[in-house]
Structure formats: C-alpha cells, structure tokens
C-alpha cells in the first residue's frame, strides 16, 4: 500500500507502507496437495514423467544410478547396458541437479541426495492421476473428409456416366481424400 502526498511544487511523493501482511498471500500448509500449476510444471518434462513411470514399475523405490541408466536407454533408444559413459552421465547430471530436486520439492518423489535413493513422494498419486488420464478429443474433421469424399464420388460417378472415361482422372484424388478420412477416423476412435 502506498500513500501519496503532494508538495508545494506539485510533485507527488509516495511513501511505502511497511505493513505488508494484507498483501502477502497465505501460504498453503505443508501437508496440502500441490496446485495444478505445480503438477503440470512437473509433468511437462519428459524425463520427470519417465521418473514417475519408472517408480511405478519398480514398486516405488530405486536409485539415481538405476534411473539414469533406465532413462538414458529410453532417450538413446538402447538397452541400459549399451549406454556409454557420456550418455549415462548426461542423464545422471540432469536428474541430480535439476529434475529430482524439483520433483522432491513438489512432493512427487522423495530424493535423498546423500544416499542417491529415489522413492515415491507424499503426493505421487496426484501426479499419477494426471499422468494416466486419457484425454478425450472429439474432432469433426474425419467426418468432414468423409462427406467431401462421398460427395465427390457421387459427383464423379455422375460426370463419368454423362461425359465418359475422361473424368476418371478425378478418381485418384477422391481415393486419397477418402483414405485420409478413414485414417483420421480410426486414429480418433482408438
């Protein structure tokens, strides 16, 4: 809060109020669930999602070294045993310095830097709920493609019947539009 006063020359002097208790938002209790912003901030990075999935597969506990090898194998499309030291170290350092501390602060995991252990955190279930959520996407485009292809097919058949085989040139483009329609339809259904 600021208080403005005007002196004789018309200049405005603002004095800051030192009582800021009204402006400071109340902090959430330490045992409250993380906000959606925190959850999505953690889940937006692929390595952090891989950490959560690995902990789920390994019954909630592992070591930093095992995580680095597992994630390095996924990122380099190799088995963990086939990783060279540089590939392993790159993942290890990124996890140690950035990802695991951030996840620990957010309550997704419990990371003990001294021992190098990683365990499921207090709010791991909150993160897993969003990690496994299936997003329903309804798109009208497959239907539009199908309608365009069908209308074009009907029109082409009519023109071929009226003008003869010269109109056969348009059929390949209709087949392509129809195939795209079927592809999109199948993708959105599955």
PyMOL commands that set and color helices and strands:
alter all, ss='L'
color gray80, all
select helices_A, chain A and resi 36-43+46-57+64-76+80-82+85-105+124-131+141-163+165-189
alter helices_A, ss='H'
color red, helices_A
select strands_A, chain A and resi 2-6+12-16+61-63+109-112+117-120
alter strands_A, ss='S'
color yellow, strands_A
deselect
rebuild
show_as cartoon
